[in-house]
């Protein structure tokens, strides 16, 4: 026991030693932790937070108290997240969105609106009434009713859009009003958007943008105070006795109408919108077009296609499609890209790659599959063979623009750039357009504050770009010589566009197919002179006081404060033992390292005997981006477990090929698994066969002939005795190997193959190889939206599922239905299994088959049998 305590203290000292000489910034309502070199960013973040804090609180009506903000450098990934359960932390990544991401996540100031979004989560999700607060204290775990509420992202997207016309998804009609309008013919129910089926091209926009749209409708129609009352009434674990007796639901109590009527009213309000449309020349159903380029006599369309295969094996189909000017496909190639550029006969892409938990942007010349640049690149272009790049320094919050004879420093973030005819055009994250003359070195700044689309292009004597005009996104041309702005179309919804003579080709939604989709339209370009737009700054930030604090003392303080103290009582009737234990959980401020201490007391109480025994469970779990480590111990039986996983990579072999490696190990005693599942809130799992295991895996993800595939191979040494694990004489019996192949043959048909064997008995290998083909994509809700049925089809496969069962070496086929229920995706199926031994019997002999009703997590593979029946054919 003492050795384990000493080992735990050693891990703690090593863990904290990294922060011995580091500091944090302490503001009035928050503590800011930051990596080395990011002190100025931390000061800015703390200042912003203190300035916007009260305004966010007033949107919801709850003050969460003091919080911690953690800045993390993850490279070129844009994100943030909130943990309202433990330590009340907000984590911010320091890379603003680039290219088309900046249009779909339009935040004119990254830190300001990311803080508003994440702090709204904190304010909303920590809302509790006094009774729920008391129960949380007594039960030792924070019960947060809003964690299961319907507006998890509705409040946040509404808040990010509530302060400025230029920020927030609700202020970009392409991902809000326009998106809703084009789905009216098959509008997603509230339950559907909560399910967020993976094969719907709208993806996270269902959960984020549709929720926020309905939330905004309620606020606009009934007022913010009504919405705050709704949140207050639903921030309790107590049932409302009036619901079901006086009111149909809580919505009727607050807004005067039940939920179904309110949701229908919102849909009806969207019918008032009207968008002009050109001639639809190309349709991409259930697909999103991200970019449109004019390539001589062709159009280059970059899109990502979705289908049932996306749901079955997680694959999408990103394609660069070449069209004639009348919309006929003339070829395509598989491309994964944030941006695509063309120079002479070469094509270049900007793509994102991950390596050991950190991301970088890479520029590839895909014609020869050559990596030509990588790093913190936010935008690029290639002109006449010369590369121009914008590199963002997150520490200095500045951009370095370089190229042929060019070296610029810009104190803004560049989301997109274009180089042509001796000029460089740059679009900044706050929607300013900067044009730099590469010859004269003169700079022109287009000071138009309106929200812009994802791209800016040099064309003719000026610039092409899209601009948000209320409920519309219209195409514009700015003449640099005249200094005038012209609108090229009215009441449109444009993602991207190009001009060929007097024809304007643009990307927008299509009003067809089940989930809609996107397409290319053609209209005749107009030319109406309009004015530039200027807005007054929304926030006037005041300096806020702060002081330095010791990071190590702060971390010790947080790590030694229990986050849970869950009391549990059990009674063993058979042995007449009363057991009581308390699960104490401690965590670091990032909430990725946990210490669990669970004292256990067993009592025997009879008329003549009182006996008490004490035992102790402890565990340590660390979960990082590229590794995971778990150790647990139980006293006095000395049961233990040590489990770990290291992820190697990824390694980008091409813009469409990534390779990852995995190292795993697991050493444990026989009974520790029971203790881990009972005495801790956390468990760590890696592949195992016996008690002691060491494994290595390889994952390759790529495309072949336009078909996405994943290949996984995993080898494992396993034995119940540690000393026998590397015994040369037992290597073959100790070594197990497993493989998995997934291939999307089409958007609706997939192949999956699995094999597992022990080197000592290869003839007893288990395998399953199957093809799943979609027959119907019809969908329906059943039992008052409790069950959602989506894709259905036929699976045909061959298998030897296990050497331990009577099912050996055979063929099976079943009809499956994709079913969503209580957050789970399941595949009930009905089918027949035919052993090869029966199929190969001589003609005239009896044959025996197996009819089954099963359930699986995939359309592939022989399912878990819920019911089976032996079927026999009579011989003659």
N, C-alpha and C positions, 0 to 999 in steps of 0.2 A: 504493500500500500504506500509506504513512504517513497519507494522508488518512483511510483506513478505520479505522486504529488510533486516530487522533485523534477520529473520530466515535464510535467505541466507548467511548473514555474519557469523552467528553461525555455520552453516554447514561448511563454509570455514575455520573457526578457528579450529574446531574439526578435519577437514581433514588434515590441515597443522601441527597441534600440534605434530603428530607422528614424524616429521622430525626436531624438534626444535634443537636437539643436534647432528644431523647427518652431515656427510661430503660427499663431492663428490671429485673425482680426475679430475683435469683439465689438459689435455695434449694439445699439440699444435693444433691438429685438432679435438679433441673429448673431451667430458665430459663423465665420467664413473660413473654411479650410482650403488650402490651395497648394499645388505642386510648386517646386522650386522654379523661380523665374516668373511667376504669375502674380506677384504681389500687387502690381498696379491694376491688374484685372480684378483681383479680390476687392480692392478699394472701390472700384467702379461698381461691381456687383452689389456690395453692401450698401453703397449710396443709392443705387437704383431701388433696391428692395425697400429700404427705409422710406423712400419717397412714394412708392406705389402701394405699400402695405395696407394702409387704412382704406384706400379706395377699393381694393379687392375685398376686404372684410365687409365693407358696406354693401357689396353686391350679394353677399350670402347671408350675413347676419351672425357670424361666429368668429371669435378670436381664438386661434389655436395656441396662443402664447409664444414663447421663445422657440425658435427653430435653428437648425444647422444647415448651412449651404455648403456643399462640397463641389469644388471645381475639379474636373478630371480631363486630362488630355488623352483622348482616344484616337487622335489623328483626325482624319477627314470624315468623321461621322457626326451628324447633327442629331442631338437627342437630349432629353432630360427626363428625369423620373422622380417620383415622390414616394416616400415611405411614411405613411401616417401611423403605422402600427408601432414601429420601434424607433426610438430616438427622435422622431419627427424630423426627418432629413429630406432635403431636396438636392439632387445631384444634377449638375449642369455640365454638358459637354461644350467645348469652346470653339467648335467649327460651325459657322453659319451654313445654311443650305446653299447649294450652287445649282446652276443650270435650271432645268425644269422643276427641280425640287423646290427652288425658291418661289416658284409661281404657285405650286400646290400647297406650300407652307409659307404664305406671304407674311413675313415679319420684318418690318422696315428697320427695326433695331433688335438684333438677335437677343441680347441679354434682357432688355426691358420686357419684351413680350413673352420670352421663354419663362422669365420669372413670374410674370402675371399668370401664365398658364399653369405652371407647377404650383405656385402658392395658392391658386384657386382650388386645386386638388386638396391641398392641406387644409384650407379653411372649410371646404365642403365635407371632406371625408372624416374629419375629426369631430364633427358636430354631434353632440350627445346631450340628451336631457339629463337632469340630475339623477333620476333613478338609474339610467343606463350607466352613468359614471360610477354610481355606488356599486352596482353589480360588477362592473369591471374591476373595481378595487377588491371586492370580496372574492371574486373568482380568479383573480390574478392574471387576467388576460383582457386586453382592450377590445370591448365589443363596440364596433363601429357600424351602426345600421346603414349608413349611406354607402358602405362598401358594396352592398347588394342592391342599391337603389337603381332606378332607371336612367339617371342623368349623370353617370360617372364622367363622361367626356362632354356632355352637354353644357355643364357649367363652365368648363375650362375653355372650350372653343368660343363660347359666348363671351367670356371675359376677355380673351385675347383680341376679340373683335369689337369690344365695347368702347374703346378709348380713342381710336384713330381710324379714319376711313381707309388708311393705307396699310392696316395691319389686321391680321386675322382671317381665317378661312371664310367666315360669313360675309366678309367684304369683298371676296373674290367670287363673282357670280358664276364663274366657270366651275367651281367646286362647291357651289351652294345653290342659289336659285336656279341657275341654268341646269345643273345636275338634277335637281328635283323635278324641274319642268319636263325634262326628256324621259322621265320614268313614270309619268302619270298613268300611261296606259297599263302599266303593271307595277304600281307603286309598292315598294317593299313595306311589309307590315313592320310594326315595332319589334315583334319577335324575330322576324327575318334579319333585321339589321343587327340585332343582338347576336344571332347565330353567326353572321358574317361568313357565309360559305366560301371556302378558299377558291372555288372555281368561278366566282363572280369578279369581273374585272375591276369593279369599284373598290374591292378590298376594304382597307381600313376606313375609307370614306363613308361606308355604310354605318360603321359604329361611331365615328367621330362627327362627320358632317351632317348626317341625317338626324342624329340625336340633337345636335346643336341647333339645327334648323327648327325642329319642333319646340325646343326650349325657347328660342328667340320668338317664335310665334306666340307662345303663352305670355312671355314678358310684354311683347308689343300689344297684345290684345287685352291683357288683364292687369298689367302693371308689375313692376319689380317687387312691390310689397306682397302681392299675392303669391308670387313665386317664393319669396323668402318665408312666407307662412307655410307653404307646402313643405319646404325643406325642414322647417322647425318641427312640424307635426310628424314627419317621417324619421326624425332623428331619435327614435326611442325603440326599445324592444317590447314595450307594452302594447297590447292590441288596443285598437280604438273601438270602443263598444258601439259607437254610432254607425260604423261601417257594416253594412248588411241589414241594419235595422232602419236607419233613417236615410242613409246614403248608399248608393251602389258601390262607390269606391272613394278613396281619399281625394281623387281629382274632383268629384262632384261636390264634396264638402268644401273644397277651397275655391274652385273655379265656377261652380254652379252647373257643370256638365260632367258626365262620366268620361273616362279616358277615351273610349271608342268614338264618341261624338266629337271630342276635341281633336283627335287625330284626323278624323274625316274633315272637320272644318279647316284644318291646316292644308290638307290636300286640295280642297276646293279653292282655297285662297290662291294657290299656285296657278290655277287655271286662268287667272287674270293676266298672267305674263304672256308675252308674244314676241317671238324672235323671228327676224327675217332670215330666209334661207335662200341659198343659190341652188344651182343644179347639182344634185348628188351624183358624183361620177365614180366614187369608190366607197364600198361599205366594208367595215371591219367589225362584225358583230362580236359582242363579248370580248372586245379588245380595246386597248388604249393606244392611240397614236400620240407620240411624244414630239415628233419633229417632221417638218416638211421642207424639202430642198428642191430647188430648180437646177437640174443637171442637163443643160443643153436642151435637147428635145424630150427629156424624160423628167419624171418627178421621183425623188427619193423619199420614201415614207418609212420612218422608223416606228415600229409598233410592237407591243407585247400582247400575245394572244393567250386566252384562257379557255379551258374546256373541262369536261369531266376528268380527264387525265390529271389535271391540276389537283383535283380532290383525291384521286386514287393514290398518286405517288409524289405529289407536290411539285410537279414540273410545269413550267410555262414555256411559251415559244416566242422568244424575242427575234424579230425578223426585220431586216432592211429590205423593203420591197421596192422594186423599180416599176413605175407605171408609165404608160403612154399618157399623153395629155388628155385623152378621153377616158382614162381610168382603167385601162386594160393592164393586167399584170404582165410584165416582160422579164421576170426573173426575181430572185431573192437570195439572200444569204443570212445565216445565223449570226447575230451581233448582239452583244450586251454592252450598253453604252449609256453614259450620262450626256454625252454630246458626240456628234459626228461631224467631221469636216472633210472636205474634198479639195484636193489640189492636183491639177493636171490629171494623171491617170491613177492617182493613189487616194486611198481612203484612210482616215485617221479617226480613232475613237478615244474618248476620255472615259475611263472605267475605274471602278473602286475595287481595291484588293485589301485583304486582311492578313496580317501576319502576327501571330502570337498576341492576339487581342488588340492590336493597334492597326488602324486603317491608313491607307495612303491612296492618292489618286494617281493613275498611270495613263500615259499616252502611248497607244500602240498604232503602228502602221500595219493595218490588217492585211494589206495586199501581200506583204512578205512575212507577216506574223512577227514583227520586230518591235521590241520595247524601246522607245526612244527617249522617254522622260518619266520621272516619278517623283513623288513628294507631296507637299501641301499645295497642290495645284488646284485653283478654283476655276480657271478658265484658260482656253488656249485657242490658237488658230495657226494654220500653216498657209503661207502665201509665197508662191514662186519658189517652193522648196525650203523656205526659211520658217523656223518655228518661233512662235511668240507665245509666252506663257505668263500667267498671273499667279504668283506664289504668295499665299497669305501667311503672315507670321502672327500666330495667335497670342504670343507673349507681348509683342509690341502693338498688336492690333493694327498692322499696316500691311499693304500689299506691294510687292515688288514686281513690276512688269518689265520683262526683258525680251529681246529679240534682236534681229539684225540691226546693229548700230543703235540699239535702244536700251535705256536703263532708266526707269521711272520709279518713284516711291509715292504711293497714294495712301492717304490715311483713311481709306475706306475699303470695304470688302467688294471685290469684283465677282459678280455672279455669271457674267457672260462677256465675251469679246469677239470682235470681228475685224479682220484686216483685209483691205482691198484698195487698190489704186492709190497707194501711198498714204492711206489714212488708217488709223486704229480707233475703233469705236468700242467703248466699254460701258456696260450697264452695272450700276452699283446696287447694293442691297437696299438702299433707301431710295431707289428708283431715279437716281440722277444718271444722265447719259453724258459721258465725257468723250469728246472726239479729239484725237491728237494727230496732228499732221506730221508724218514721219520725215518730211523734207524740210518744211519751214520751222518745225518744232513749236508751232502755235497750237493753242488749246482752245476748244470751244466747249462750253458747258451748257447743256440743255436743261435749264432749271424749271422743270415741270414736275410737280410733286405727286401727281396722280399715280396710282398703282399701275405698274407695267406688267406685260406678259413676260415669258421666260427669255425672249431673245431680242437682240437688236442687230440689224443688218445694214451695211453700207449698200446703197443702191442709187444709181443715177448720180445726182448731185447732192444726195442727202441720206436720210436714214429711214428704215422701215422698222416699226415696232407696234405692238398692241397696247392699248390703254383701257383701263376700267372706267366706264361711264355709267355709274349707278348700277342698274341691273344688267348691263351689257359690257361686252369686251369687244371693242372696235379696232379695226386696222388704221394705222396712221403713217403719214409720210412727213418728215421734217426736211425742208429745203435749207441746206447749209448756206447757200449763196444768198438766198432771199431772207433767211432768218424767220421763215413762216412755217406754221404747222397746218397740215391738211388732213382731214378725215376722209378715208377711202371707202367707207361703208357705214351704214346706219342700222342701229338696233340688231347687231349681230352678236354671236357668241363665238369668239375666235380664240383658239389655242395658239396656232401658228399660221403664217401665211407667206406666200411668195407672189410676185407679180411677173407676168410674161406679157409684154406689150401692154395692152389695156385689159387683159384678163387677170383676175385675182383668184388664186387657188387658196383655200383655207381649210383648216381642220376644226371639226366640231362634233357634237354628238349626233347620232342618227336616231330617228323616232321609230326604230324597228327592232325586232328580236326580243326575246324574253327579258334579258337584262340590259337592253339597248346595246350601245357600243359607240364607236366613233367612225368617222368617215372623212372623205375629202370632197369639198364643194367647190363650185366654180361660179363666179359672178363677174359682172363687168365693173371695173374699178371706177369709183366716183372721185371727185376732188372738191372738197368743201373746206374753205379756210376757217380755222377755229382758233381759239385762244389757249395759251398755256394756263395750267392750273397751279395756283400757289395756296398752300395751307399754313395756318399758324401752328407753331409747335404745340403738341398736346401737353407734354410735360415740361415743366421748368424745374429741373432738379436742383435742390439745395444741398450744399455740403452737409454731411452728417458726421458727428463725432464717432471716433472709434479708438480702441486701444489694443496694444499687442498682448497676447496671452501665450503661455507655454503650451505647445501642441501636445507634449507628452503628458502633462498633468491633466489636460483636457481629455485626452484619450483614456487615461487611467480612470478618471472620474466617470466617464461614460461606460467603460468596460466593467466597472465594479458595481454599477447600478443594475439591479435585476429588472429585466423586461417582463418576465412572467414569474408568477409564483402560484401555479395552478394546483390546488389541493384535490386529491383524488382518494376515494375510499372504495375498497373492494372486500368482498366476503367470500371465502372459500368454504362452501357448505360441506364438502366431503371431508376436509381436514379440520373444520371448525376454527379457521384462522381469519382474524380481522387484519386487513392490510391498509395502511395509510401511507401516502407519499406525496411530496410536493415537488413539482417540476420547476426548478429555478433556471431561467435562461438569461445568459449575458451575451452581449454582442459588441463588436467594434462599431464605430460611428458609421462606417460604410454599410453595415448590415450584411457583410459577406463572410464574417468569421464569428462563430458562435461557440460558447462554452455552456454546457448543460450539466448541472449538478442536481441529482435527485436522491435525497435521503429517503430510505424506505424503512418503515417500522411494521413489524409483524407481531400481533398480539394473540395470545391464547387466553381466553377468559372463561373459566368454569367456576363452579361453586367451591372447588378445592384448589384451583391452580390459577396463578397469574404468571404469565411468562412473556417477555418482550425480547425480540431480537432486532438488531440494527444491521442494515446493509446499505451500500452506497453505490450509485451509478454515476458515472461521469463520462462526458464525451466532448470532443473538440472537432469542429467542422469548419473548413475554409473552402470557399467557392470563389475562384477568380476566373478571369476571362479564359485563361488557357490551362488552368490546372485546378484540381479539387483534391482535398486531403481530409480524411476523417479518421479519428481514433476514438475508441470507447473502451471502458473498463468497468468491471463489476466486482465489487468486494462483498463477501469474502471468498467467493468461488474462484476468483482470479480469471474469469472469462474476459476475453479481450477481442478487439477487432481493429485492424489497421487497413484502410482502403484508400486508394489514390488513383488519379487519372491525370495524365499530362497530354495536352493537345499540341501537336507539332504542326506549325503552319498557320494559315494556308500558304501554299506556294502557287503563284499564278504562272502556269506554263504558257498560257495564251489568254486573250480577253474572254474566252469562253471555257477555259479549262482550269480548274482548281484542284489541288491535291492537299489532303490533310493526313497526318499520321497521329496515332494514339498509342500511348503506353499506359497500361493499367496494372494494378496489383491489388490483392486482397488476401489478408492473413487473419484468420479468426478461429475461435474455439467453437464448439458445436452449438452451444446454447445462446451465444451472444445476440443472434438475430432477434430472438424473442425480447430480450431486454431493450435493444435498440428501438423496437417498434412500440414498446409500452412506456418506457421512461423518458423518451425524447420526442420533440416535435419535428426533428429532422433526421433524415436517413440519407446515406450515400450508396449508390448502386453502380457496380461495374460487372462485366461478364464473369461468371463463376461456374464451375462444375462441382468441385470439391471444396474443402476448407481453405486450401492454400493455392493461390493463383497468381500467375504473371502472364500478361498478354500484350500483344502488339497488333495494331490495326492500321489499315490504309483505306482512305476514301478518295475516290476520283469522281469528280462531277464535270460533265462536259456534254458536247453535242456531236453526233455522228450522222452525216447525211441529213442534217436538219432535225434529227430526233434527239431530244434530251435524254441523258442516261446518268445513272449513279452506279458505281461499282464499289462494293465494300468487301474487304477480306480481313479476317481476324484470326490470329493464331493464339492459342492459350496453352500454357503448361499448368497442369492442375493435379494435386494429390492431397489426400487427407493428412499425410505426414510431411512436414516441412523438410526434413532431412532427405526425403526421397524425391523431392521435386526436381533436382538436377542430377539424379542418379543416372549415369550413362546407360545402364542396363534397363532403365524404366522410361527412357525418354519417349519411346514410341507409344507406350501405354499412357504416358502422362500428357501427350500432345494432342490437342483438339484443334480443328480448323473449321471455320464457318465462312460462308460467302453469300453475298446478296447482290443481285443485279436488278435494277429497275430501268425500264425503257418505255418511253411514250412513243408508240408506233404511229399514232395519230393523236389529234386533240381529244379523241373519245375512246381510244383503245390502248391498253398498256400491257406490258409483259413484266412478270416478276419471277425470278428464279432464286431459290434458296437451297443451300446444301450445308450439311454439318456431318463431320466424321471424326473418328479417332484413328490415328495412324496405325494403331495395332490391329484394328478391325475395319479396314476400308470397305470390305464387302457389306458391312452393316450400315453404311452411310444413310442418313435420312436426307430426303430432298423433296422439293416441291417446285414445280415449274408450271406456270399458268398464264393464260391470256384472258383478260377481262375486257369485254366489248360492251359499250353502252347501246341499249336498244331505245330507251326513252329518256328524255330530259324533262318530262312533265314533273311538276312539283305540287305538293298539297300539304296543308296543315290538318292534323287530326286531333280530336279530343281537346278542343278549345285551345289550340296552339301548343299543346304539351308535346306533340310529336310532329316533326317535319320530315316529309319524304321528298327526295330530290331525284337523283339519277337512279336508273335501274338497268340491268343488263344480264348478260350470260358470261359465266366463267367456265373455261375448259382447261383442265390441268392433269398432270401426271404427278404421282407422289409416292413416297415411302415415308409416311409421317413419323413413325417411331418403331424401333425394334422391340418395344415393350408391349405393343398392342397387336390385335389381330389384323389391323389394317396394314397390309404390306404390299408394296409395288402394284399400283393400280392407276386407273384413270377415273377422273370424276368430272362432273359438270353440275352446275347449279345456277338457278336464277337468283339474283341478289337485288336488294333495294337499299339505297343509301338512306340512312335514318339518323336524324338529330334528335337527341332527347336529353334534357337536363345537362346541357353542356357537353355531351358525349356524341361522337360520331360512330355509329355502329352499322353493320351490314348483316341483317337477317337474310337467310338464304334457305332455299329448298332444292335438294339435288339428289343425285345417285352416285354411289361409288362402286366401281367394278374392278375387282382384283384381276391382274393379268393372268393369274393361275386359273381363274374361272373363264376368262375370255379365250384362253388357249385350249380349253378342253375339247376333245373330239366331238364332232357333230353328233347330236343325239343324247349326250349326257346331260344330267341336271346341272344347272348353273345357279349360283347364289350371288345376289347383289345386295347392296345396302342403301336403303332410302333414308335420307336424313333431313332434319330441320335443324339449322345451325345458326350460330352467331359469331361474327368476326369483327375485327377492327379494320379490315381491308376487304375489298372484293376478291383479292388473291388469297390462295391457300385454302386447304381443307378447314372448314370452320369448327369451332367448338360445338359438339353435338348437344342439342337440347332434347331431341327425340330421334330415335332411329328404329328402323324396322327392316328385318331381313326379308328379301324378296327372292323367290325361287322360280325358276322356269323348269318345267317338266321335260325330260328327255323322251325319246321314243325308241 
